[in-house]
Amino acid sequence: MKRNIFLFGLLLALGGLHAQEKGQFVLQAEANAGILFCYPYQGTFNSIDLEGAVGPVLRYQVGDRLGVGIGANYCVHHAFQYLPIFADAKYSFGIEKSRPYAELRAGYAFPLKYAKPENGDPNWYSVEGFFSQLILGYSIGHSDIGIGGQLVNMKEYSTEWPDILPGGCLTFTHNQLKPALFLHYAYNFYFGK
């Protein structure tokens, strides 16, 4: 336990040595953990499930406060997985080493694994299409800590011929935007200048 506290303190101390500057590149390694409001049931949610994500963001500092870039996250839910690729804009409210920030993302999510709910629902689901996030947080040197909201497009497929093929044949039925709330942590590596 003492070792973990020491390492966390060292990380915070080293994080205070540098802040972003105009003209720099930033490689952000991040992890998110939160809840996704998942499966529809008669027009309401009947499933609130844990979800996690990890991935990089590569950003260019346009100014001391604004950075723009691209990123990707590998998102894991207990029943399905998806890979969003997105454009990213981060605005810092100050140029100090410790400062609040807002980050906005928009892109496309690619399905990696489809899900069949266990509640008797005959349909299958995947996250595919529109993806967006808004993160509000605080930067301490190289570290970002925040809370975020997310919207993803969940596709629903109906199962046809379940007795002929294992799992049946999937036919697309409709899209629904699903919200999520999550905690965000990122570590930023600065290059250039």
LUMBA-209359 format. One record per residue (C-alpha): residue in three letters; x, y, z. Coordinates in steps of 0.02 Angstrom, whole numbers. Example, Ala and Ser with C-alpha at 12.3 -4.5 7.8 and 13.67 -1.06 7.14 Angstrom:
<sites>
<site><resn>Ala</resn><xx>615</xx><yy>-225</yy><zz>390</zz></site>
<site><resn>Ser</resn><xx>684</xx><yy>-53</yy><zz>357</zz></site>
</sites>
This chain:
<sites>
<site><resn>Met</resn><xx>0</xx><yy>0</yy><zz>0</zz></site>
<site><resn>Lys</resn><xx>141</xx><yy>120</yy><zz>43</zz></site>
<site><resn>Arg</resn><xx>223</xx><yy>82</yy><zz>-123</zz></site>
<site><resn>Asn</resn><xx>62</xx><yy>125</yy><zz>-218</zz></site>
<site><resn>Ile</resn><xx>44</xx><yy>289</yy><zz>-124</zz></site>
<site><resn>Phe</resn><xx>227</xx><yy>330</yy><zz>-162</zz></site>
<site><resn>Leu</resn><xx>205</xx><yy>290</yy><zz>-348</zz></site>
<site><resn>Phe</resn><xx>46</xx><yy>394</yy><zz>-358</zz></site>
<site><resn>Gly</resn><xx>134</xx><yy>541</yy><zz>-272</zz></site>
<site><resn>Leu</resn><xx>282</xx><yy>525</yy><zz>-389</zz></site>
<site><resn>Leu</resn><xx>166</xx><yy>525</yy><zz>-540</zz></site>
<site><resn>Leu</resn><xx>81</xx><yy>684</yy><zz>-479</zz></site>
<site><resn>Ala</resn><xx>249</xx><yy>767</yy><zz>-444</zz></site>
<site><resn>Leu</resn><xx>320</xx><yy>723</yy><zz>-615</zz></site>
<site><resn>Gly</resn><xx>157</xx><yy>776</yy><zz>-695</zz></site>
<site><resn>Gly</resn><xx>184</xx><yy>953</yy><zz>-635</zz></site>
<site><resn>Leu</resn><xx>346</xx><yy>974</yy><zz>-732</zz></site>
<site><resn>His</resn><xx>267</xx><yy>1013</yy><zz>-901</zz></site>
<site><resn>Ala</resn><xx>109</xx><yy>1085</yy><zz>-977</zz></site>
<site><resn>Gln</resn><xx>50</xx><yy>1092</yy><zz>-1158</zz></site>
<site><resn>Glu</resn><xx>118</xx><yy>1227</yy><zz>-1272</zz></site>
<site><resn>Lys</resn><xx>69</xx><yy>1288</yy><zz>-1444</zz></site>
<site><resn>Gly</resn><xx>147</xx><yy>1181</yy><zz>-1582</zz></site>
<site><resn>Gln</resn><xx>169</xx><yy>1024</yy><zz>-1478</zz></site>
<site><resn>Phe</resn><xx>103</xx><yy>850</yy><zz>-1513</zz></site>
<site><resn>Val</resn><xx>18</xx><yy>759</yy><zz>-1370</zz></site>
<site><resn>Leu</resn><xx>-5</xx><yy>571</yy><zz>-1359</zz></site>
<site><resn>Gln</resn><xx>-141</xx><yy>536</yy><zz>-1232</zz></site>
<site><resn>Ala</resn><xx>-158</xx><yy>361</yy><zz>-1159</zz></site>
<site><resn>Glu</resn><xx>-328</xx><yy>345</yy><zz>-1074</zz></site>
<site><resn>Ala</resn><xx>-446</xx><yy>230</yy><zz>-982</zz></site>
<site><resn>Asn</resn><xx>-632</xx><yy>253</yy><zz>-950</zz></site>
<site><resn>Ala</resn><xx>-750</xx><yy>156</yy><zz>-836</zz></site>
<site><resn>Gly</resn><xx>-935</xx><yy>187</yy><zz>-822</zz></site>
<site><resn>Ile</resn><xx>-1112</xx><yy>130</yy><zz>-854</zz></site>
<site><resn>Leu</resn><xx>-1203</xx><yy>110</yy><zz>-1020</zz></site>
<site><resn>Phe</resn><xx>-1393</xx><yy>115</yy><zz>-1026</zz></site>
<site><resn>Cys</resn><xx>-1413</xx><yy>-32</yy><zz>-1145</zz></site>
<site><resn>Tyr</resn><xx>-1556</xx><yy>-138</yy><zz>-1201</zz></site>
<site><resn>Pro</resn><xx>-1728</xx><yy>-71</yy><zz>-1243</zz></site>
<site><resn>Tyr</resn><xx>-1881</xx><yy>-158</yy><zz>-1173</zz></site>
<site><resn>Gln</resn><xx>-2051</xx><yy>-90</yy><zz>-1222</zz></site>
<site><resn>Gly</resn><xx>-1978</xx><yy>84</yy><zz>-1247</zz></site>
<site><resn>Thr</resn><xx>-1884</xx><yy>92</yy><zz>-1081</zz></site>
<site><resn>Phe</resn><xx>-1714</xx><yy>37</yy><zz>-1019</zz></site>
<site><resn>Asn</resn><xx>-1707</xx><yy>-131</yy><zz>-932</zz></site>
<site><resn>Ser</resn><xx>-1518</xx><yy>-144</yy><zz>-923</zz></site>
<site><resn>Ile</resn><xx>-1388</xx><yy>-30</yy><zz>-847</zz></site>
<site><resn>Asp</resn><xx>-1220</xx><yy>-114</yy><zz>-867</zz></site>
<site><resn>Leu</resn><xx>-1037</xx><yy>-81</yy><zz>-834</zz></site>
<site><resn>Glu</resn><xx>-926</xx><yy>-34</yy><zz>-979</zz></site>
<site><resn>Gly</resn><xx>-741</xx><yy>3</yy><zz>-995</zz></site>
<site><resn>Ala</resn><xx>-629</xx><yy>77</yy><zz>-1129</zz></site>
<site><resn>Val</resn><xx>-444</xx><yy>103</yy><zz>-1163</zz></site>
<site><resn>Gly</resn><xx>-356</xx><yy>188</yy><zz>-1306</zz></site>
<site><resn>Pro</resn><xx>-245</xx><yy>326</yy><zz>-1374</zz></site>
<site><resn>Val</resn><xx>-279</xx><yy>502</yy><zz>-1436</zz></site>
<site><resn>Leu</resn><xx>-151</xx><yy>595</yy><zz>-1543</zz></site>
<site><resn>Arg</resn><xx>-175</xx><yy>783</yy><zz>-1530</zz></site>
<site><resn>Tyr</resn><xx>-90</xx><yy>938</yy><zz>-1599</zz></site>
<site><resn>Gln</resn><xx>-88</xx><yy>1095</yy><zz>-1490</zz></site>
<site><resn>Val</resn><xx>-157</xx><yy>1233</yy><zz>-1602</zz></site>
<site><resn>Gly</resn><xx>-134</xx><yy>1356</yy><zz>-1459</zz></site>
<site><resn>Asp</resn><xx>-89</xx><yy>1351</yy><zz>-1275</zz></site>
<site><resn>Arg</resn><xx>-272</xx><yy>1312</yy><zz>-1234</zz></site>
<site><resn>Leu</resn><xx>-339</xx><yy>1217</yy><zz>-1387</zz></site>
<site><resn>Gly</resn><xx>-285</xx><yy>1049</yy><zz>-1456</zz></site>
<site><resn>Val</resn><xx>-364</xx><yy>949</yy><zz>-1599</zz></site>
<site><resn>Gly</resn><xx>-332</xx><yy>770</yy><zz>-1650</zz></site>
<site><resn>Ile</resn><xx>-394</xx><yy>594</yy><zz>-1682</zz></site>
<site><resn>Gly</resn><xx>-416</xx><yy>444</yy><zz>-1570</zz></site>
<site><resn>Ala</resn><xx>-483</xx><yy>269</yy><zz>-1549</zz></site>
<site><resn>Asn</resn><xx>-547</xx><yy>171</yy><zz>-1398</zz></site>
<site><resn>Tyr</resn><xx>-572</xx><yy>-15</yy><zz>-1374</zz></site>
<site><resn>Cys</resn><xx>-738</xx><yy>-23</yy><zz>-1280</zz></site>
<site><resn>Val</resn><xx>-787</xx><yy>-179</yy><zz>-1184</zz></site>
<site><resn>His</resn><xx>-960</xx><yy>-218</yy><zz>-1117</zz></site>
<site><resn>His</resn><xx>-996</xx><yy>-387</yy><zz>-1038</zz></site>
<site><resn>Ala</resn><xx>-1098</xx><yy>-439</yy><zz>-1192</zz></site>
<site><resn>Phe</resn><xx>-1023</xx><yy>-343</yy><zz>-1339</zz></site>
<site><resn>Gln</resn><xx>-871</xx><yy>-244</yy><zz>-1395</zz></site>
<site><resn>Tyr</resn><xx>-845</xx><yy>-98</yy><zz>-1513</zz></site>
<site><resn>Leu</resn><xx>-708</xx><yy>16</yy><zz>-1579</zz></site>
<site><resn>Pro</resn><xx>-748</xx><yy>202</yy><zz>-1599</zz></site>
<site><resn>Ile</resn><xx>-633</xx><yy>308</yy><zz>-1707</zz></site>
<site><resn>Phe</resn><xx>-660</xx><yy>493</yy><zz>-1678</zz></site>
<site><resn>Ala</resn><xx>-605</xx><yy>673</yy><zz>-1702</zz></site>
<site><resn>Asp</resn><xx>-557</xx><yy>757</yy><zz>-1538</zz></site>
<site><resn>Ala</resn><xx>-549</xx><yy>937</yy><zz>-1477</zz></site>
<site><resn>Lys</resn><xx>-486</xx><yy>982</yy><zz>-1303</zz></site>
<site><resn>Tyr</resn><xx>-497</xx><yy>1157</yy><zz>-1229</zz></site>
<site><resn>Ser</resn><xx>-404</xx><yy>1202</yy><zz>-1068</zz></site>
<site><resn>Phe</resn><xx>-471</xx><yy>1343</yy><zz>-961</zz></site>
<site><resn>Gly</resn><xx>-301</xx><yy>1414</yy><zz>-919</zz></site>
<site><resn>Ile</resn><xx>-120</xx><yy>1387</yy><zz>-962</zz></site>
<site><resn>Glu</resn><xx>-59</xx><yy>1337</yy><zz>-789</zz></site>
<site><resn>Lys</resn><xx>3</xx><yy>1161</yy><zz>-755</zz></site>
<site><resn>Ser</resn><xx>-159</xx><yy>1128</yy><zz>-656</zz></site>
<site><resn>Arg</resn><xx>-315</xx><yy>1182</yy><zz>-749</zz></site>
<site><resn>Pro</resn><xx>-494</xx><yy>1130</yy><zz>-792</zz></site>
<site><resn>Tyr</resn><xx>-533</xx><yy>1069</yy><zz>-967</zz></site>
<site><resn>Ala</resn><xx>-674</xx><yy>1016</yy><zz>-1083</zz></site>
<site><resn>Glu</resn><xx>-652</xx><yy>884</yy><zz>-1218</zz></site>
<site><resn>Leu</resn><xx>-774</xx><yy>849</yy><zz>-1361</zz></site>
<site><resn>Arg</resn><xx>-769</xx><yy>697</yy><zz>-1475</zz></site>
<site><resn>Ala</resn><xx>-870</xx><yy>638</yy><zz>-1624</zz></site>
<site><resn>Gly</resn><xx>-845</xx><yy>490</yy><zz>-1738</zz></site>
<site><resn>Tyr</resn><xx>-899</xx><yy>317</yy><zz>-1793</zz></site>
<site><resn>Ala</resn><xx>-906</xx><yy>157</yy><zz>-1689</zz></site>
<site><resn>Phe</resn><xx>-866</xx><yy>-9</yy><zz>-1773</zz></site>
<site><resn>Pro</resn><xx>-942</xx><yy>-168</yy><zz>-1698</zz></site>
<site><resn>Leu</resn><xx>-819</xx><yy>-302</yy><zz>-1641</zz></site>
<site><resn>Lys</resn><xx>-939</xx><yy>-422</yy><zz>-1554</zz></site>
<site><resn>Tyr</resn><xx>-1129</xx><yy>-438</yy><zz>-1560</zz></site>
<site><resn>Ala</resn><xx>-1235</xx><yy>-474</yy><zz>-1406</zz></site>
<site><resn>Lys</resn><xx>-1390</xx><yy>-577</yy><zz>-1370</zz></site>
<site><resn>Pro</resn><xx>-1476</xx><yy>-525</yy><zz>-1208</zz></site>
<site><resn>Glu</resn><xx>-1513</xx><yy>-658</yy><zz>-1079</zz></site>
<site><resn>Asn</resn><xx>-1686</xx><yy>-591</yy><zz>-1033</zz></site>
<site><resn>Gly</resn><xx>-1781</xx><yy>-690</yy><zz>-1166</zz></site>
<site><resn>Asp</resn><xx>-1767</xx><yy>-552</yy><zz>-1296</zz></site>
<site><resn>Pro</resn><xx>-1754</xx><yy>-640</yy><zz>-1467</zz></site>
<site><resn>Asn</resn><xx>-1652</xx><yy>-497</yy><zz>-1544</zz></site>
<site><resn>Trp</resn><xx>-1465</xx><yy>-464</yy><zz>-1557</zz></site>
<site><resn>Tyr</resn><xx>-1378</xx><yy>-297</yy><zz>-1526</zz></site>
<site><resn>Ser</resn><xx>-1218</xx><yy>-208</yy><zz>-1574</zz></site>
<site><resn>Val</resn><xx>-1147</xx><yy>-34</yy><zz>-1559</zz></site>
<site><resn>Glu</resn><xx>-1116</xx><yy>33</yy><zz>-1733</zz></site>
<site><resn>Gly</resn><xx>-1123</xx><yy>207</yy><zz>-1809</zz></site>
<site><resn>Phe</resn><xx>-1132</xx><yy>376</yy><zz>-1724</zz></site>
<site><resn>Phe</resn><xx>-1019</xx><yy>401</yy><zz>-1572</zz></site>
<site><resn>Ser</resn><xx>-994</xx><yy>558</yy><zz>-1466</zz></site>
<site><resn>Gln</resn><xx>-922</xx><yy>605</yy><zz>-1297</zz></site>
<site><resn>Leu</resn><xx>-909</xx><yy>760</yy><zz>-1188</zz></site>
<site><resn>Ile</resn><xx>-781</xx><yy>754</yy><zz>-1047</zz></site>
<site><resn>Leu</resn><xx>-763</xx><yy>886</yy><zz>-912</zz></site>
<site><resn>Gly</resn><xx>-614</xx><yy>872</yy><zz>-797</zz></site>
<site><resn>Tyr</resn><xx>-457</xx><yy>939</yy><zz>-720</zz></site>
<site><resn>Ser</resn><xx>-277</xx><yy>923</yy><zz>-783</zz></site>
<site><resn>Ile</resn><xx>-136</xx><yy>907</yy><zz>-658</zz></site>
<site><resn>Gly</resn><xx>25</xx><yy>915</yy><zz>-758</zz></site>
<site><resn>His</resn><xx>24</xx><yy>762</yy><zz>-871</zz></site>
<site><resn>Ser</resn><xx>-131</xx><yy>682</yy><zz>-792</zz></site>
<site><resn>Asp</resn><xx>-313</xx><yy>714</yy><zz>-836</zz></site>
<site><resn>Ile</resn><xx>-455</xx><yy>663</yy><zz>-720</zz></site>
<site><resn>Gly</resn><xx>-635</xx><yy>691</yy><zz>-773</zz></site>
<site><resn>Ile</resn><xx>-814</xx><yy>635</yy><zz>-791</zz></site>
<site><resn>Gly</resn><xx>-897</xx><yy>610</yy><zz>-958</zz></site>
<site><resn>Gly</resn><xx>-1057</xx><yy>579</yy><zz>-1051</zz></site>
<site><resn>Gln</resn><xx>-1072</xx><yy>476</yy><zz>-1208</zz></site>
<site><resn>Leu</resn><xx>-1199</xx><yy>440</yy><zz>-1345</zz></site>
<site><resn>Val</resn><xx>-1181</xx><yy>285</yy><zz>-1455</zz></site>
<site><resn>Asn</resn><xx>-1291</xx><yy>211</yy><zz>-1589</zz></site>
<site><resn>Met</resn><xx>-1355</xx><yy>38</yy><zz>-1541</zz></site>
<site><resn>Lys</resn><xx>-1419</xx><yy>-68</yy><zz>-1684</zz></site>
<site><resn>Glu</resn><xx>-1549</xx><yy>-201</yy><zz>-1657</zz></site>
<site><resn>Tyr</resn><xx>-1562</xx><yy>-356</yy><zz>-1766</zz></site>
<site><resn>Ser</resn><xx>-1705</xx><yy>-480</yy><zz>-1767</zz></site>
<site><resn>Thr</resn><xx>-1669</xx><yy>-665</yy><zz>-1778</zz></site>
<site><resn>Glu</resn><xx>-1742</xx><yy>-759</yy><zz>-1925</zz></site>
<site><resn>Trp</resn><xx>-1739</xx><yy>-948</yy><zz>-1950</zz></site>
<site><resn>Pro</resn><xx>-1668</xx><yy>-987</yy><zz>-1776</zz></site>
<site><resn>Asp</resn><xx>-1701</xx><yy>-1174</yy><zz>-1800</zz></site>
<site><resn>Ile</resn><xx>-1603</xx><yy>-1187</yy><zz>-1964</zz></site>
<site><resn>Leu</resn><xx>-1443</xx><yy>-1094</yy><zz>-1921</zz></site>
<site><resn>Pro</resn><xx>-1361</xx><yy>-1081</yy><zz>-1750</zz></site>
<site><resn>Gly</resn><xx>-1410</xx><yy>-907</yy><zz>-1693</zz></site>
<site><resn>Gly</resn><xx>-1518</xx><yy>-885</yy><zz>-1847</zz></site>
<site><resn>Cys</resn><xx>-1497</xx><yy>-755</yy><zz>-1983</zz></site>
<site><resn>Leu</resn><xx>-1487</xx><yy>-575</yy><zz>-1923</zz></site>
<site><resn>Thr</resn><xx>-1594</xx><yy>-442</yy><zz>-2006</zz></site>
<site><resn>Phe</resn><xx>-1571</xx><yy>-258</yy><zz>-1959</zz></site>
<site><resn>Thr</resn><xx>-1726</xx><yy>-182</yy><zz>-1878</zz></site>
<site><resn>His</resn><xx>-1683</xx><yy>-10</yy><zz>-1806</zz></site>
<site><resn>Asn</resn><xx>-1559</xx><yy>110</yy><zz>-1723</zz></site>
<site><resn>Gln</resn><xx>-1570</xx><yy>190</yy><zz>-1551</zz></site>
<site><resn>Leu</resn><xx>-1452</xx><yy>316</yy><zz>-1470</zz></site>
<site><resn>Lys</resn><xx>-1396</xx><yy>253</yy><zz>-1299</zz></site>
<site><resn>Pro</resn><xx>-1318</xx><yy>363</yy><zz>-1164</zz></site>
<site><resn>Ala</resn><xx>-1174</xx><yy>319</yy><zz>-1048</zz></site>
<site><resn>Leu</resn><xx>-1089</xx><yy>403</yy><zz>-900</zz></site>
<site><resn>Phe</resn><xx>-907</xx><yy>367</yy><zz>-859</zz></site>
<site><resn>Leu</resn><xx>-753</xx><yy>416</yy><zz>-760</zz></site>
<site><resn>His</resn><xx>-603</xx><yy>465</yy><zz>-864</zz></site>
<site><resn>Tyr</resn><xx>-415</xx><yy>456</yy><zz>-830</zz></site>
<site><resn>Ala</resn><xx>-279</xx><yy>499</yy><zz>-956</zz></site>
<site><resn>Tyr</resn><xx>-92</xx><yy>522</yy><zz>-954</zz></site>
<site><resn>Asn</resn><xx>-18</xx><yy>643</yy><zz>-1083</zz></site>
<site><resn>Phe</resn><xx>152</xx><yy>627</yy><zz>-1166</zz></site>
<site><resn>Tyr</resn><xx>214</xx><yy>789</yy><zz>-1246</zz></site>
<site><resn>Phe</resn><xx>325</xx><yy>793</yy><zz>-1403</zz></site>
<site><resn>Gly</resn><xx>402</xx><yy>933</yy><zz>-1503</zz></site>
<site><resn>Lys</resn><xx>453</xx><yy>1113</yy><zz>-1466</zz></site>
</sites>
